[in-house]
């Protein structure tokens, strides 16, 4: 190896640290996706679905950078189906599917034969289109059943990539079945690994308990392609990735960056060939397996990358890429034609002969430019903008994910015909608290359960208070306990609902006290988060928030620096200022027909960003108290949001804020500014906007005045 490789290795190691490939960010990514998995599991349990969710791939492993733009791979197992590797695995009252292989079944694939649920005997006849009956009378479950359901659910947005189905380029969903028994072709791998450099015996022992998945993907060109299911050891692969230190992780990321920019140039043909990130990971696994651990050091990173490239060359030369775990599989089959293999082989040989100068030409994450900088110009990662940005986005996305599920739960409870909302929420809270006591519930699940219970308690307190205010009844004593237990789910939203309740009860001094507390906490280190599914174009995360998340990443710490949008259900409306009720009845004519599926879940409620609602409540409260200078101070701060393009365009519910701002102008008796505010609101959202009602009302008032 060239002498300068030692120096280049150190520089590349540090450069990769600066773009998110470091222990801090890798841990954050894994932590975030384990929390997401837990939230999805709990939500499925709440909805009565017997499913388990897994996140796999670069994002959840931490082997990505912002420039790689990795998607999110989600695998969903249907637990009501019992996969039988042998007849001994049959279970009564379960949908049993027996793994079957014939002489012509391709490697890594099985057929799933339907077995009766009352006795361990094959089903011999069915009219179900999801099944296929062969010439021997055997009934097999078709992999096309999954694809048809996905296509029906997502319509024109449906995309299919191998076994995955999705409505978006950013997400891949795979419906799978879990097989607890390790198949013979994977058991053979355990035997082969006994005397290798890697993986360790401890890792192998843990891997034996992982089982495998069956995903709906037949072998390309097979006569039974539509009824074949591919075995995939995702859990074992993730275990292997989680066992690695930073050197092989950086090595893999470097391979992915080279694949993204360079390898793709040589795999562009009519057959839509692809050299994938899984090919890169496979090369890394084989290289680790046969290379002494002393090679995998920071000072030899470039040598490790070259060794992986040489492994890829070996695959390309043979025209076959074996699977690291599953025996008898060629990963090039259906992915990379022979012509592209030969072109890529020649290109990689040139890269190695050119002493890896290709690294200096990588544009993603400005890697090449960073490498050409002097070592002392490469800033350390804890305070680097890229890393702080990644940490901040991961933290914000996790709670956005949580709130999306909150929206689904609230929508389901509000539309339940089985019981009133309070009873439904009590039942929901009981389900969650019982789940938290389950021995198999992890801390990740408990964190999400605690979050959801607190949110439901806040809604329950507000609904109960609303009913009391409407009927003129005093609040029950236990209401304060409900409010108290839900106040620290975030910095602002629950407290603002408490302040709003005090305002609606005429308890203005109490409202003022709560609002002052929120105003003190709601500084520029707090990040706004919304669960309505509304994205912000060119969103700018709070710099101080991102810096905070680098060192503070526990669940409890993150709640102190996030402000959720404030939500009022219709059942809570007497706890909301009367003007805000209009947001709950925002439709004009056929507006409902122009709502997205996501909007249909929340647009019958009032939703507003935390800081604008704080200032609006302060304006109303100080108006009621007759403290004009403080009322005007709140009004001036509202005006600052309008005049600052950055602030206005960083709101999730801009149209609602402008409607509240217009109401303040109404109270200031300036009808011209009122119309300007409501008209501006309509420019952000012409339909499903209460501003349509407000403009009609104001024009009528002006006509009556004239």
C-alpha positions as a printed Julia matrix, in Angstrom:
706×3 Matrix{Float64}:
   0.0     0.0     0.0
   1.27    3.55   -0.78
   2.9     5.33    2.16
   0.46    8.26    2.05
  -2.5     5.91    2.73
  -1.74    6.15    6.44
  -2.14    9.94    6.42
  -5.15    9.84    4.07
  -6.81    7.28    6.35
  -6.62    9.64    9.31
  -7.98   12.56    7.29
 -10.83   10.47    5.81
 -11.65    9.1     9.25
 -12.0    12.66   10.6
 -13.9    13.91    7.55
 -16.48   11.13    7.92
 -16.81   12.07   11.59
 -17.81   15.55   10.46
 -20.65   14.36    8.19
 -22.47   12.17   10.68
 -20.41    8.97   10.71
 -19.33    9.07   14.34
 -20.36    7.26   17.55
 -22.64   10.08   18.68
 -24.74   10.28   15.51
 -24.75    6.51   14.88
 -26.14    6.01   18.38
 -28.72    8.77   17.82
 -29.94    7.18   14.59
 -30.31    3.75   16.16
 -31.96    5.23   19.25
 -34.45    7.18   17.12
 -35.5     4.25   14.97
 -35.9     1.93   17.94
 -38.26    4.52   19.42
 -40.12    4.74   16.12
 -40.46    0.97   16.01
 -41.83    1.0    19.57
 -44.39    3.7    18.75
 -45.6     1.7    15.74
 -45.86   -1.48   17.82
 -47.91    0.24   20.52
 -50.17    1.91   17.98
 -50.86   -1.45   16.32
 -51.74   -2.87   19.75
 -54.11    0.06   20.39
 -55.84   -0.59   17.09
 -56.15   -4.32   17.79
 -53.73   -5.37   15.04
 -51.44   -8.3    15.86
 -48.39   -6.94   14.06
 -44.76   -6.25   14.83
 -42.7    -3.55   13.16
 -39.0    -3.36   12.35
 -36.82   -0.7    10.79
 -33.87   -1.96    8.75
 -31.32   -0.42    6.42
 -28.9     2.48    6.45
 -30.99    4.93    8.49
 -31.64    2.57   11.39
 -28.08    1.18   11.34
 -26.46    4.62   11.31
 -24.52    3.9     8.11
 -25.59    6.94    6.13
 -24.91   10.64    5.65
 -27.19   13.53    4.62
 -25.79   13.35    1.09
 -26.65    9.68    0.64
 -30.36   10.53    1.07
 -31.12    7.03    2.33
 -34.75    5.97    2.47
 -36.38    4.24    5.44
 -37.0     0.5     5.26
 -39.9    -0.8     7.33
 -40.79   -4.46    7.68
 -44.19   -5.44    9.1
 -44.87   -8.97   10.3
 -48.39  -10.37   10.52
 -48.37  -12.4    13.72
 -51.72  -14.14   13.2
 -50.01  -16.29   10.59
 -48.02  -19.25   11.88
 -45.11  -20.22    9.65
 -44.35  -23.92    9.8
 -40.84  -25.04    8.93
 -41.94  -28.59    9.71
 -45.2   -30.29   10.7
 -44.13  -30.06   14.35
 -44.7   -26.29   14.13
 -48.45  -26.57   13.44
 -50.73  -24.56   15.77
 -54.45  -24.95   16.3
 -56.75  -22.01   15.45
 -53.99  -20.24   13.56
 -53.62  -19.59    9.86
 -50.84  -22.08    9.2
 -48.51  -21.85    6.2
 -46.0   -24.64    5.62
 -42.64  -23.81    4.02
 -42.3   -26.1     0.99
 -39.45  -26.57   -1.47
 -39.5   -28.61   -4.68
 -36.55  -29.66   -6.82
 -37.05  -26.64   -9.09
 -37.49  -24.07   -6.27
 -34.69  -21.46   -6.52
 -32.23  -20.98   -3.62
 -33.42  -18.67   -0.81
 -37.06  -19.24   -1.82
 -39.98  -21.26   -0.48
 -43.61  -21.85   -1.35
 -46.14  -21.37    1.45
 -48.71  -24.18    1.52
 -51.99  -23.51    3.31
 -52.61  -25.91    6.22
 -55.91  -26.27    8.04
 -56.36  -24.62   11.45
 -58.44  -27.43   13.02
 -56.28  -30.42   12.11
 -52.72  -30.62   10.73
 -53.78  -31.43    7.19
 -53.39  -29.5     3.92
 -56.22  -27.37    2.54
 -57.17  -28.98   -0.77
 -59.58  -26.47   -2.31
 -60.28  -22.74   -2.22
 -61.84  -20.04   -4.37
 -59.81  -17.34   -2.62
 -57.91  -15.34   -5.29
 -55.02  -14.86   -2.85
 -54.2   -18.55   -3.21
 -53.03  -20.73   -6.1
 -53.74  -24.44   -6.49
 -51.07  -26.45   -8.32
 -51.42  -29.64  -10.36
 -50.93  -31.78   -7.23
 -53.87  -30.13   -5.45
 -51.65  -28.15   -3.08
 -52.91  -24.67   -2.17
 -50.2   -21.98   -1.96
 -50.4   -18.41   -0.71
 -49.52  -15.99   -3.5
 -47.07  -13.15   -2.95
 -49.25  -11.09   -5.31
 -51.89  -10.85   -2.57
 -49.69   -8.36   -0.71
 -49.03   -6.34   -3.85
 -52.71   -6.15   -4.79
 -53.67   -4.86   -1.34
 -50.93   -2.23   -1.4
 -51.96   -1.09   -4.87
 -55.61   -0.83   -3.78
 -54.65    1.16   -0.66
 -52.28    3.64   -2.33
 -53.76    3.87   -5.82
 -51.72    5.96   -8.25
 -49.07    6.62   -5.59
 -48.25    2.91   -5.27
 -44.64    2.0    -6.07
 -43.07   -1.43   -5.98
 -39.39   -2.26   -5.58
 -38.78   -5.99   -5.17
 -40.65   -7.13   -2.03
 -41.33   -3.56   -0.9
 -44.41   -1.45   -1.57
 -44.75    2.22   -0.75
 -46.61    5.45   -1.52
 -43.38    7.48   -1.37
 -39.76    7.39   -2.5
 -38.71    8.04    1.1
 -40.23    4.89    2.59
 -40.18    1.2     1.7
 -42.74   -1.07    3.36
 -42.35   -4.83    3.31
 -45.11   -7.13    4.56
 -43.48  -10.31    5.87
 -43.94  -13.42    7.97
 -41.53  -14.34   10.74
 -40.14  -17.87   10.91
 -38.74  -18.65   14.36
 -37.01  -21.8    13.12
 -33.72  -21.15   11.35
 -33.83  -22.87    7.9
 -31.14  -25.35    6.88
 -29.45  -22.99    4.42
 -28.87  -20.5     7.27
 -27.88  -23.18    9.81
 -25.06  -24.12    7.45
 -23.71  -20.58    7.85
 -23.37  -20.98   11.61
 -21.18  -24.03   11.07
 -18.98  -22.23    8.53
 -18.46  -19.24   10.85
 -17.0   -21.22   13.76
 -13.32  -20.58   12.95
 -13.35  -17.22   11.18
 -12.05  -13.81   12.24
 -15.58  -12.4    12.4
 -18.31  -12.52   13.67
 -17.55  -13.34   17.29
 -18.93  -16.38   19.05
 -21.1   -14.14   21.23
 -22.65  -12.56   18.15
 -23.26  -15.97   16.57
 -24.92  -17.23   19.73
 -27.3   -14.25   19.74
 -27.94  -14.69   15.99
 -29.25  -18.23   16.51
 -32.28  -16.75   18.3
 -33.19  -14.31   15.52
 -35.0   -16.59   13.08
 -35.72  -15.14    9.63
 -38.43  -13.47    7.58
 -40.32  -14.53    4.48
 -40.92  -11.61    2.12
 -43.17  -11.52   -0.98
 -40.56  -11.76   -3.72
 -40.17  -14.57   -6.22
 -36.97  -15.39   -8.09
 -36.81  -13.39  -11.36
 -37.64  -15.66  -14.29
 -38.89  -18.54  -12.15
 -42.02  -20.39  -13.32
 -43.47  -19.98   -9.82
 -42.35  -16.37   -9.33
 -45.81  -15.22   -8.17
 -46.07  -17.8    -5.37
 -42.48  -17.84   -4.15
 -41.41  -16.19   -0.9
 -37.81  -15.22   -0.21
 -36.16  -15.92    3.14
 -34.2   -12.98    4.49
 -32.18  -12.9     7.73
 -32.65   -9.16    8.42
 -32.39   -9.51   12.2
 -29.12  -11.41   11.92
 -27.75   -8.8     9.51
 -28.73   -6.0    11.89
 -27.07   -7.84   14.76
 -23.89   -8.07   12.68
 -24.02   -4.34   11.9
 -24.62   -3.39   15.54
 -21.54   -5.44   16.53
 -19.19   -3.3    14.41
 -16.94   -0.5    15.6
 -16.5     2.77   13.71
 -13.79    1.65   11.24
 -15.9    -0.89    9.28
 -18.91    1.47    9.55
 -16.89    4.28    7.96
 -15.59    1.83    5.38
 -19.15    0.89    4.41
 -20.24    4.53    4.17
 -17.26    5.28    1.92
 -18.29    2.38   -0.34
 -21.85    3.72   -0.49
 -20.62    7.18   -1.43
 -18.49    5.68   -4.2
 -21.43    3.59   -5.37
 -23.71    6.63   -5.43
 -21.47    8.74   -7.66
 -19.0     6.45   -9.42
 -20.32    2.89   -9.65
 -23.62    4.1   -11.07
 -21.81    5.37  -14.19
 -20.97    1.81  -15.22
 -24.32    0.12  -14.48
 -26.51    2.26  -16.72
 -28.04   -0.05  -19.31
 -31.38   -1.03  -20.85
 -31.84   -3.72  -18.2
 -31.98   -1.09  -15.42
 -29.05   -2.72  -13.67
 -28.1    -1.67  -10.16
 -25.15   -2.2    -7.9
 -26.86   -1.74   -4.55
 -25.91   -0.77   -1.01
 -26.61   -4.38   -0.05
 -23.85   -5.47   -2.42
 -21.56   -3.04   -0.57
 -22.61   -4.45    2.8
 -22.1    -8.02    1.56
 -18.56   -7.16    0.41
 -17.84   -5.64    3.84
 -19.11   -8.77    5.62
 -16.95  -11.12    3.56
 -13.91   -8.87    3.99
 -14.38   -8.68    7.76
 -14.83  -12.44    7.85
 -11.42  -13.19    6.35
  -9.3   -10.24    7.53
  -7.48  -10.2    10.85
  -9.01   -7.72   13.32
  -5.7    -5.83   13.63
  -6.21   -4.49   10.09
  -9.41   -2.65   11.06
  -7.86    0.43   12.61
  -8.25    4.16   12.09
  -4.8     4.4    10.46
  -5.61    1.7     7.9
  -9.06    2.86    6.82
  -8.03    3.3     3.16
  -6.5    -0.19    3.15
  -9.8    -1.57    4.52
 -11.72    0.18    1.74
  -9.32   -1.26   -0.87
  -9.75   -4.75    0.59
 -13.53   -4.38    0.26
 -13.14   -3.22   -3.33
 -10.96   -6.25   -4.01
 -13.74   -8.44   -2.62
 -16.18   -6.76   -5.01
 -13.71   -7.38   -7.86
 -13.64  -11.06   -6.9
 -17.46  -11.19   -7.18
 -17.46   -9.34  -10.49
 -14.71  -11.54  -11.94
 -16.67  -14.7   -11.08
 -19.94  -13.15  -12.23
 -21.56  -14.11   -8.95
 -22.12  -12.31   -5.63
 -22.84  -14.84   -2.85
 -25.06  -13.99    0.09
 -23.01  -13.79    3.28
 -25.53  -15.83    5.29
 -27.84  -17.76    2.93
 -26.15  -20.55    0.99
 -26.52  -20.89   -2.79
 -27.68  -17.35   -3.6
 -26.35  -15.04   -6.33
 -27.12  -11.43   -5.41
 -26.27  -10.28   -8.94
 -29.15  -12.31  -10.35
 -31.81   -9.9   -11.6
 -29.72   -6.91  -10.46
 -26.56   -6.69  -12.55
 -26.11   -8.07  -16.07
 -22.77   -9.55  -17.18
 -21.95   -6.58  -19.39
 -22.36   -4.12  -16.49
 -20.37   -6.44  -14.22
 -17.4    -6.34  -16.61
 -17.59   -2.55  -17.01
 -17.73   -2.04  -13.26
 -14.87   -4.49  -12.71
 -12.64   -2.5   -15.04
 -13.61    0.79  -13.38
 -12.88   -0.43   -9.85
  -9.53   -1.82  -10.95
  -8.71    1.66  -12.27
  -9.72    3.27   -8.96
  -7.38    1.01   -6.99
  -4.51    1.48   -9.47
  -5.03    5.24   -9.21
  -4.31    5.02   -5.46
  -7.92    5.83   -4.52
  -7.82    9.38   -5.88
 -11.5     8.79   -6.65
 -12.19    9.78   -3.03
 -11.09   13.36   -3.77
 -13.75   13.63   -6.49
 -16.73   12.61   -4.34
 -19.22   15.48   -4.28
 -21.77   14.12   -1.82
 -21.44   15.83    1.58
 -18.55   17.83    0.02
 -16.39   14.84    0.88
 -13.75   15.5    -1.78
 -13.37   19.15   -0.79
 -13.15   18.23    2.88
 -10.42   15.69    2.11
  -8.38   18.31    0.28
  -8.55   20.66    3.28
  -5.64   20.59    5.69
  -6.22   18.29    8.67
  -6.39   21.17   11.15
  -9.19   22.73    9.08
 -11.4    19.7     9.63
 -13.49   20.67   12.62
 -14.2    18.13   15.38
 -17.63   16.56   15.15
 -19.38   17.38   18.48
 -19.86   21.03   17.51
 -19.93   20.68   13.75
 -22.98   22.05   11.96
 -23.7    18.85   10.01
 -23.71   16.69   13.12
 -25.74   19.09   15.24
 -28.22   19.38   12.38
 -28.55   15.6    12.12
 -29.06   15.22   15.89
 -31.65   17.99   15.93
 -33.58   16.58   13.0
 -33.6    13.07   14.47
 -34.96   14.38   17.78
 -37.6    16.52   16.11
 -38.64   13.74   13.7
 -39.09   11.27   16.56
 -41.67   13.45   18.32
 -43.3    14.36   15.02
 -43.7    10.62   14.54
 -45.24   10.33   18.02
 -47.67   13.16   17.34
 -48.75   11.61   14.04
 -49.93    8.58   16.01
 -51.63   10.85   18.54
 -53.6    12.36   15.64
 -54.7     8.91   14.48
 -55.76    7.9    18.0
 -57.71   11.12   18.61
 -59.44   10.75   15.25
 -60.42    7.16   16.06
 -61.71    8.04   19.54
 -63.68   11.05   18.3
 -65.39    8.9    15.68
 -66.07    5.91   17.91
 -69.72    4.95   18.2
 -69.13    2.55   21.09
 -68.82    5.11   23.9
 -68.53    8.81   24.7
 -65.11   10.43   24.35
 -64.23   10.4    28.08
 -65.06    6.69   28.39
 -63.13    5.93   25.21
 -60.08    7.8    26.53
 -60.27    5.99   29.87
 -60.35    2.65   28.03
 -57.4     3.74   25.89
 -55.38    4.8    28.93
 -56.1     1.46   30.64
 -54.93   -0.46   27.55
 -51.7     1.53   27.49
 -51.01    1.2    31.21
 -51.6    -2.55   31.09
 -49.24   -2.83   28.13
 -46.58   -0.93   30.07
 -46.71   -3.63   32.76
 -46.12   -6.42   30.25
 -42.82   -8.21   30.84
 -41.89   -8.02   27.15
 -42.39   -4.24   26.95
 -39.06   -2.48   26.38
 -38.03    0.93   27.7
 -38.52    2.32   24.2
 -42.15    1.17   24.31
 -42.61    2.54   27.84
 -41.34    5.98   26.8
 -43.91    6.18   24.03
 -46.69    4.81   26.27
 -45.9     7.46   28.89
 -46.01   10.14   26.21
 -49.36    8.94   24.85
 -50.95    8.57   28.31
 -49.93   12.14   29.23
 -51.35   13.47   25.98
 -54.65   11.68   26.51
 -54.79   12.96   30.09
 -54.41   16.51   28.78
 -57.26   15.98   26.31
 -59.39   14.34   28.99
 -58.81   17.26   31.38
 -59.74   19.74   28.67
 -62.87   17.84   27.55
 -64.06   17.55   31.16
 -63.41   21.26   31.77
 -65.21   22.18   28.54
 -68.29   20.27   29.62
 -68.27   22.01   33.02
 -67.83   25.47   31.49
 -70.66   24.82   29.03
 -73.03   23.75   31.8
 -71.86   26.31   34.35
 -70.73   23.59   36.75
 -67.65   23.8    39.01
 -64.61   21.78   37.98
 -64.15   18.42   39.76
 -61.18   18.27   42.15
 -59.37   15.53   40.22
 -59.15   17.79   37.16
 -56.05   19.5    38.57
 -54.28   16.16   38.92
 -55.03   15.41   35.25
 -53.68   18.79   34.18
 -50.65   18.43   36.47
 -49.66   15.0    35.15
 -49.83   16.13   31.53
 -48.04   19.49   31.68
 -44.48   18.28   31.0
 -45.06   16.37   27.76
 -43.55   19.38   26.02
 -42.67   22.99   26.83
 -45.87   24.7    25.79
 -48.95   22.96   24.37
 -50.5    21.45   27.54
 -49.76   24.58   29.56
 -51.31   26.77   26.89
 -54.47   24.66   27.01
 -54.52   25.12   30.79
 -54.11   28.9    30.37
 -56.85   28.91   27.73
 -59.19   27.08   30.12
 -58.51   29.71   32.82
 -59.18   32.48   30.29
 -62.49   30.91   29.24
 -63.52   30.65   32.92
 -62.7    34.32   33.41
 -59.74   33.48   35.67
 -57.5    36.01   33.95
 -54.81   36.3    36.64
 -54.34   32.55   36.64
 -54.18   32.57   32.85
 -51.59   35.35   33.0
 -49.43   33.36   35.43
 -49.38   30.25   33.2
 -48.75   32.34   30.07
 -45.79   34.09   31.7
 -44.28   30.7    32.57
 -44.67   29.48   28.98
 -43.29   32.76   27.61
 -40.18   32.35   29.75
 -39.58   28.76   28.59
 -40.4    29.32   24.92
 -37.04   30.72   23.86
 -35.01   30.17   20.68
 -33.69   26.83   21.97
 -37.18   25.32   21.62
 -38.21   23.57   18.41
 -41.78   23.6    17.08
 -43.23   20.19   16.22
 -46.53   19.28   14.56
 -48.33   15.96   14.16
 -50.7    16.93   11.35
 -48.42   15.72    8.59
 -47.8    19.23    7.32
 -44.22   19.75    6.26
 -42.45   23.1     6.08
 -40.6    23.81    2.87
 -36.96   24.72    3.59
 -37.52   24.15    7.28
 -34.87   25.74    9.49
 -34.39   23.98   12.8
 -33.45   26.05   15.82
 -29.65   26.16   16.01
 -29.68   26.14   19.81
 -32.1    23.21   19.82
 -29.8    21.21   17.54
 -26.79   21.99   19.72
 -28.77   20.92   22.79
 -29.62   17.54   21.27
 -25.95   16.66   20.72
 -25.38   16.3    24.45
 -28.95   15.76   25.68
 -30.76   12.9    24.04
 -32.77   11.18   26.72
 -36.53   11.12   26.26
 -37.06   13.37   29.28
 -34.43   15.89   28.18
 -35.87   16.24   24.68
 -39.39   17.03   25.92
 -37.99   20.17   27.59
 -37.01   21.67   24.25
 -39.98   20.97   22.0
 -43.23   22.87   21.58
 -46.13   21.0    19.99
 -48.89   22.72   18.09
 -51.93   23.39   20.3
 -54.96   21.29   19.41
 -58.58   21.66   20.48
 -61.08   18.95   19.58
 -64.67   20.05   19.13
 -65.39   18.44   22.48
 -62.88   20.89   24.02
 -64.2    24.05   22.39
 -65.45   25.73   25.58
 -61.82   25.7    26.75
 -60.76   27.6    23.63
 -61.31   31.3    22.82
 -64.59   31.6    20.97
 -62.96   32.98   17.82
 -60.93   29.78   17.51
 -64.16   27.77   17.22
 -64.4    28.92   13.61
 -61.37   26.73   12.79
 -63.46   23.69   13.75
 -66.07   24.63   11.13
 -63.82   25.9     8.35
 -65.56   24.31    5.36
 -67.31   26.33    2.68
 -69.26   24.56   -0.07
 -67.31   21.47   -1.25
 -64.12   22.14    0.76
 -64.26   18.71    2.39
 -63.8    17.08   -1.01
 -60.49   18.91   -1.35
 -58.92   17.55    1.82
 -56.15   15.0     1.72
 -56.54   11.75    3.67
 -54.29   13.27    6.31
 -56.3    16.49    6.54
 -59.55   14.59    6.98
 -58.23   13.33   10.32
 -57.71   16.75   11.96
 -59.41   19.54   10.01
 -62.54   19.41   12.16
 -60.4    20.53   15.09
 -58.59   23.79   15.82
 -54.81   23.61   15.36
 -52.38   26.47   15.93
 -48.63   26.84   16.44
 -47.62   27.29   20.08
 -45.91   30.69   19.99
 -48.6    32.54   17.98
 -51.27   31.08   20.27
 -49.28   32.21   23.33
 -49.15   35.78   22.03
 -52.83   35.73   20.99
 -53.85   34.53   24.46
 -51.67   37.19   26.07
 -53.37   39.82   23.9
 -56.83   38.62   24.96
 -55.89   38.18   28.62
 -54.31   41.63   29.02
 -57.24   43.14   27.14
 -59.54   41.55   29.71
 -57.35   42.77   32.56
 -57.2    46.27   31.08
 -53.4    46.28   30.96
 -53.08   48.08   27.65
 -49.28   48.34   27.42
 -48.84   44.59   27.84
 -51.68   43.94   25.42
 -49.92   46.1    22.84
 -46.6    44.35   23.54
 -48.2    40.98   22.69
 -49.78   42.55   19.57
 -46.41   43.96   18.47
 -44.82   40.53   18.79
 -47.62   39.09   16.64
 -46.89   41.77   14.05
 -43.2    40.81   14.14
 -44.12   37.3    12.98
 -46.1    38.72   10.05
 -43.36   41.1     8.95
 -40.6    38.49    9.28
 -40.81   36.23    6.24
 -38.62   33.6     7.92
 -40.86   33.39   11.0
 -44.1    33.37    9.01
 -42.95   30.63    6.66
 -41.68   28.45    9.51
 -45.2    28.02   10.93
 -47.18   24.82   10.42
 -50.6    26.51   10.56
 -49.88   29.87    8.95
 -53.47   30.41    7.86
 -54.78   29.92   11.41
 -52.21   32.35   12.82
 -53.19   35.01   10.27
 -56.84   34.5    11.18
 -56.01   35.11   14.87
 -53.96   38.14   13.86
 -56.93   39.43   11.87
 -59.14   39.01   14.93
 -56.73   41.18   16.92
 -57.12   43.9    14.28
 -60.9    43.51   14.63
 -60.57   44.16   18.34
 -58.4    47.18   17.46
 -61.29   48.31   15.2
 -59.16   48.53   12.05
 -61.27   46.76    9.43
 -58.87   47.51    6.56
 -56.06   45.63    8.33
 -58.57   42.91    9.22
 -59.28   42.24    5.54
 -55.56   42.3     4.74
 -54.89   39.63    7.36
 -57.74   37.36    6.26
 -56.85   37.79    2.58
 -53.23   36.9     3.37
 -54.51   33.81    5.15
 -56.33   32.74    1.99
 -53.16   33.07   -0.08
 -51.64   30.33    2.1
 -54.74   28.15    2.01
 -57.64   29.1    -0.3
 -59.83   26.16    0.73
 -60.72   24.7     4.12
 -59.94   28.06    5.68
 -62.14   29.86    8.2
 -60.95   33.14    6.64
 -63.64   32.62    3.98
 -66.27   33.02    6.72
 -64.47   35.9     8.38
 -64.2    37.94    5.17
 -67.93   37.53    4.47
 -68.7    38.57    8.04
 -66.42   41.63    7.96
 -67.74   42.8     4.58
 -71.28   42.49    5.93
 -70.25   44.53    8.98
 -68.69   47.21    6.78
 -71.83   47.37    4.62
 -74.02   47.71    7.69
 -71.69   50.43    9.06
 -71.84   52.37    5.8
